[in-house]
Amino acid sequence: MRDRPRSVMLFAAGFGTRMGALTADRPKPMIKVAGKPLIDHALSLVRAHGPERIVANIHYRPEALIRHLGESDVILSHETPDILETGGGLRAALPLLGDGPVFTMNTDAVWRGANPLDQLAALWDPTRMDALLLCIPRDHAIGHTGTGDFTIDGDGRAQRGPGLVYSGLQILKTDGLQDIAETAFSLNLLWDRMLAENRLFAAGYTGEWCDVGRPEGIAQAEKMLGYRHV
C-alpha cells in the first residue's frame, strides 16, 4: 500500500445553512468569491499540487455541481438518499479514491499564501502519523470568531483545546473508517481514536485563510485576496 497521499477528497455535499438565502437555490461550493465559485478556489490549489485523483462528494442541490464539474477531472461521489457527514462520506468515496492516505479538504474557505497541500505533503511522516491536520493561527484565521480547535506540542502532536483553528485540510489514513458502525458520522470519531494512540498530528499554516461559512465571509475573503469588483 502506498504511504504518500495521491488522492484528494473535496467535501461539497453539505446544506450550507449558515449561508441563509444564498444557498436556497445552489450548493455552497457554487457561491462566488472574487468572481469564481468556492470550489474552484479549492481546485486551483489541488490541481497545482498535482494529485492522481480528485473526488468531490455531492448531495444538496447537486445539479449545479454536476454541470460545473461534469466535463472536468473531478470524480463525483453521489450521496443519496441521505447525507453521510465527513466520515461516512469519505468512507463511501474510498472506491473512487484508492488505497492509502488521502487529502481531505473543505470547500468553504479561501487561502492566501503558499499552497497548503504542498506544505502538508512536505511534513507528512506515515511512520509516526495517522493524520496530519493543517491549522491556522487565530490572527491569520479571517472570519473565525471561536477560540480555536487544537494545540500542538513540541513533537507536533495535536491535542484538543483553544489555540489554532482547524483549516478543513488534512492528510488522513483511512483504514480505521471500516471499524466504525455508524453509516453517517463525523471524522471526529476517527480523530478521537488517533488522539488516544498519540497518532494525531498538526501543523500551522504559514499564510492566511478565510472561513466563508457565513455571508459576511465573502467580503472578508475578497478583501484578503485584494479583489476589487469591476
Number of C-alpha atoms within 10 A of each C-alpha: 7 9 14 16 19 20 24 27 27 26 23 29 26 19 16 20 14 13 18 10 11 16 18 13 10 18 24 29 26 20 19 14 22 17 12 11 18 23 26 18 19 19 18 11 17 23 15 11 16 14 15 13 18 23 22 27 25 24 20 23 17 18 14 15 23 16 10 14 16 13 9 10 12 17 19 21 24 19 19 10 7 11 20 22 17 21 20 20 26 27 22 19 19 18 10 18 24 15 17 17 23 25 26 23 22 20 27 26 25 27 22 15 11 13 17 22 23 14 16 21 17 9 11 23 15 17 8 13 19 25 27 27 25 23 26 26 19 20 11 17 23 21 20 17 10 12 12 19 17 21 20 19 11 6 8 15 21 25 18 13 13 13 18 27 26 21 25 18 22 26 27 24 21 18 13 15 19 10 8 14 8 12 14 17 20 15 17 11 13 22 19 15 14 18 17 9 10 15 19 24 28 27 22 20 25 17 15 20 27 25 22 26 18 16 14 12 21 23 15 18 24 17 13 16 18 9 13 9 6 4
